[in-house]
């Protein structure tokens, strides 16, 4: 399965990222998302899609899932990720189902393809909170 985007820039750093399902402004500073913000958003989206698929197969439910992701880059060039910390806050889970939701998220962390890619270069940390 191929993915495709189109990214167009003006003569400076203002860009427009367009994909099959939408578009967003891109900019390294200022009005738009920067490259690492886009990357971290892609990771969180992949993780959530994988998690959602696992949860559906297990017939589990939740109301919302919020992903707070912090990526710390190395200082040496190339400045790849050094650590990636993800805090997931999940609402609307019965206490009796929380263990199964935790297991589902652990599986998602393993099976998300972007997570596997990041795991090759960075130390990954995950925390999950139920509200």
N, C-alpha and C positions, 0 to 999 in steps of 0.2 A: 504494500500500500504506500503510495507516494504522497507526500505533502508538498504544497507549493505556496509560496508567498511572493508578493511583489513589494519592493521597498524602494521608494523614490525620494531623493533629496533635492532641495534647492541648492543654490551655490554655497550655502553655509551648512549648518547642522540640523535644519528643520526637515524632518522626513515624514512620510506617510507609509505605514505598513498596512498592506491589504492582503486579506486571505479570502478563502471561499465564503466564510460566514461573517465577515466584518472587517473593520479597519480601525486603526488607532494612530495617533500622532507619536512620532519618535524624535527624541532629542537627548543628547548627552547631558545637557543642563537646561532647566527651564521648563517650557511649555510642551510637555510630552514625556513619555516613558523612556528611560534610558535602557541601554543594552542589557545590563544585569537585571533590571526590574522586569524586562520582558522574559529573560531567561528564568528567573525565579518564579514568575507567573506561569510559565510553561511547565515548570516542574510541579508546582502546586496543582495545576489543572490536570496533569497526567496522574499524579498521586490520587486526586479525588475521583477521576474517572475509573481508575483501577479499583479503588476502595468501593465505589458505588456498585461496580459490577460484582464484586465479591459479596457485598451486603445483600444485593438482590438475589444471588444464588442461595444464600443462607436464609432468605426470607426474614431478614432483620429490618428494622426501621429506625429512623432518627429524623429530627426536624431540620436542624441546620448543622453545617460543618464550616468552621472558619479556620483558615490556615495563615498563621503569622510566620513568615520565613525570613531569616536573616542569613545572608551569605557574607562571610569574611574572606577577602582576597589576600593572597600572598603579596609580599612587597617585592619579591624578585620577579624579573621579567622572564617568561610571560606570567602575568599576575592571575594565575588560575585560582579557583576557590581553594581555600585552606580548610574552612569549616562551613557547614551548613546546618543551621539549627531551625527546627520546625516545631512550632507549638500549634497543636490542633485542638480547638474547642468544639465539642459536639453537644448539641442540646437535644432534648426530647427522647432520651434513651431510658427505658426502664432499668432500674438497678439490677434486676435479675438478668438483663441482656448485656450489661456493660462489658463483662469478660469476653463475650463473643464478638462484640464490636472492637475491643482492643486486639483480639486475635486477627480480625479482618483487616485492621489497619496495619498490623505487622506483616501480613501477607501482601498488602498493597505496597508497602515499602520495598519488599523483595521483588515484586513483579512489575512495578512501574518502570518502563524502559528508561525514562530520564533519570529516575532515582539510581538505577544500575549504572548509568553513565557517570553521574556525579560521584558515586561511591568509588569510582576508579581513581579520582584525584583528591577527594576531600573527606574529612572526617564528618560523618553525619550523626546528628543528635535529634531525637524525637521525644516530645512530651505530649501527652493527651490529657485533656481536662474535660470532665463531664459537668454540664450545668443543667 
